[in-house]
């Protein structure tokens, strides 16, 4: 996975639980990479999973909640690093519809080794968008957190209903996103 995922994960842990927690997690996980993450590096998905598991044990917060929280945080990094996508899309549904056929395609061009999910969509009506998440990784909670932060960015109130279609080896989830108010 791309370095930004790891540098932002460590930044979230440091801001929320302190530098000692970062050091402790690296000590527990004892990653192949040594734990010195850079945004230009590439690291194993399994390393992220180990951090989440260790952080969950340490904080007592379930892994799903931690991954969702991380998704919200990661979206803020994307907003800083790639403001053009947010500006150009102009509204929440347009942004979400452009992930698969534009944003992630550009990410993949710049970083051929990026590990990206498939995020296809169906437009149910003007207030309802259905997203289909599909990945070899189990990061639907990350998608959930990313969507929530994007909604906040556009000041759009939403309700999300999730249905799990399958989990291992391919995770498939359906997100029904409704604008409210
Ligand atoms: C400007 C907006 C976005 C940018 C620049 C972006 C870019 C990226 C990057 C760099 C990664 C990491 C790839 C890797 O680790 O190798 C990633 C992964 C991911 N992205 Fe996006 N993304 C954006 C928006 C979104 C949104 C709104 C969603 C929500 C549906 C989403 C869903 C995901 C998920 C779930 C992953 C984790 C990999 C997986 O589940 O297989 N992305 N994205």
Boltz pocket constraint, residues with backbone or C-beta under 6 A from the ligand:
constraints:
  - pocket:
      binder: B
      contacts: [[A, 1], [A, 2], [A, 3], [A, 4], [A, 5], [A, 78], [A, 79], [A, 82], [A, 85], [A, 86], [A, 95], [A, 96], [A, 99], [A, 103], [A, 104], [A, 107], [A, 113], [A, 114], [A, 115], [A, 116], [A, 117], [A, 118], [A, 119], [A, 134], [A, 135], [A, 136], [A, 137], [A, 138], [A, 139], [A, 140], [A, 142], [A, 143], [A, 144], [A, 146], [A, 147], [A, 150]]
      max_distance: 6.0
